[in-house]
């Protein structure tokens, strides 16, 4: 293993190897012993500050008893990690990119998200989550038996992992009003449950801020788009992720790019979106205005 400058690719590799080691229930010392290295080398590797040659990386993965497909993917990630840092941005085209996104998300000390079209994944209720999966089933992925359940299970595990109260973490979401009024799943009960879920999260979590961006807001610099910005304190540079409906994840870790994303989020948070108190009132108003089949077939007042 060679000592290396921290890059996004090396951070991806390190977070992946940490997840695989923890899943295999091995300590860093045991991992180091398996490939004849000292523990500090495994620490550097998992922090994105080191690399492994293919022989040692394969030996480590075999020690973790990973499946052949995972072995192939991580070895390819290892090749990327040993190369000179790429030009921006980085597009993750390897299999299981959603796992690496979740690794990055769970390691952040602060998460900032803007979403224009749907409720962000970390805030989704079980009913909403299932409806979103059903809407994409057979379109963005093959309609395979059991797959929807696997996707829902992954999203729920991702929420549990990221909301882990043992880690100090700050969450800040700006959500466009359109996303809160969408007819996801074609059943008003889905959105009622989702809005109640958001209000419950706000009462339960002091480290969570949610702001609503009203419809027809002028001067929106992220109109029609969405992104996440992950901050890591003094451990690493920020990383931005562009949200896409279809295709590979696109990451930005160049300071020029993340500074632009930070400016956009600051504009939304400080100038355009409702503050936290008014946003909670707006969410309750939207909830009360949704059609309820028990008493009316028409939508209530705005």
Residue, then its C-alpha position, 0 to 999 in steps of 0.5 A: x500500500x502506498x501513502x496517497x493524497x485524499x481524492x474522491x475516488x480513494x474516499x469512495x474506495x475507503x468507505x466501501x471497504x469500511x462497510x464490507x469490513x464491518x459487515x464481515x464483523x472484522x476489526x481493523x487489526x484483523x484486516x491488517x493481519x490478513x494482508x500482512x500490514x499494520x493497523x494504521x495502513x487500514x485506517x489510512x485506506x478507509x479514510x481515503x488517504x491510501x491505496x492498495x495494489x490489486x493483489x493486496x486488495x483482492x486478498x483483503x476482499x477475500x478475507x471479507x468473503x465478498x461475492x464475485x460481483x462485488x469483488x469485481x466492482x471493488x477491484x475496478x474501484x481500486x484501479x480508479x483510486x490509484x490513478x491521478x485525480x480525474x478532471x471534474x466532475x466524477x461520474x460513478x458508472x460502476x455497479x452498486x453506485x447507490x451503495x457508495x452514495x449511501x456510504x458517503x451520506x452516512x459519513x457526512x457531518x452535515x447534509x444539505x439537500x434541495x429537491x424540486x420534484x419529490x420528497x428526499x429519500x431520507x425524509x420519505x415515509x414507508x408508504x411514499x417510498x413504496x409508491x415511488x418504487x412502484x412508479x419506477x418498477x419496470x421502467x428504470x429497472x427490470x421488473x424482477x420478483x422480490x426486487x421492489x422489496x429489496x429496494x425498499x429494504x435498502x432505503x429503510x436501512x439507509x435511513x436508519x444508518x444516516x439518522x443514527x443518533x450516536x453520530x452528531x450530524x446536521x440535516x438541512x432540507x429545502x423542498x419545493x412546494x410542488x414536491x409536497x403537492x405531488x400525487x405520488x402513487x395516485x392515492x391521497x393517503x400516500x401524501x397524507x402519510x408523507x406529510x405527517x411523517x415530515x411533521x413527526x420528524x421535525x418534532x423528534x429531531x433537533x438536528x433537522x431543519x426543513x424549509x419549503x420553497x413556495x410555488x412560483x418563487x422568482x430567481x430560483x437558481x436551481x429551477x427544475x433540478x436538485x442536489x445534495x451537498x455533503x460536508x465533512x468538517x476538517x476530515x475532507x473537502x465537501x462533495x456535491x451530488x447532482x440528482x438525476x432521474x436516470x443514469x449514473x450519479x454525478x459527483x463534484x468535489x472540486x472547490x469551485x463546484x462545491x462553492x457554487x452549490x453552497x452559494x445556490x443552497x445559501x440563496x434558497x435557505x436564506x432568501x427564497x424559502x420560508x423559514x422553519x416555523x412558516x414551513x411547518x405551518x405550510x406543510x400542515x396547511x397542505x396536509x389539511x387541504x388534501x382531498x379526503x375520501x371520507x368527506x369530500x372528493x374535491x381538494x380543499x382550499x390552498 
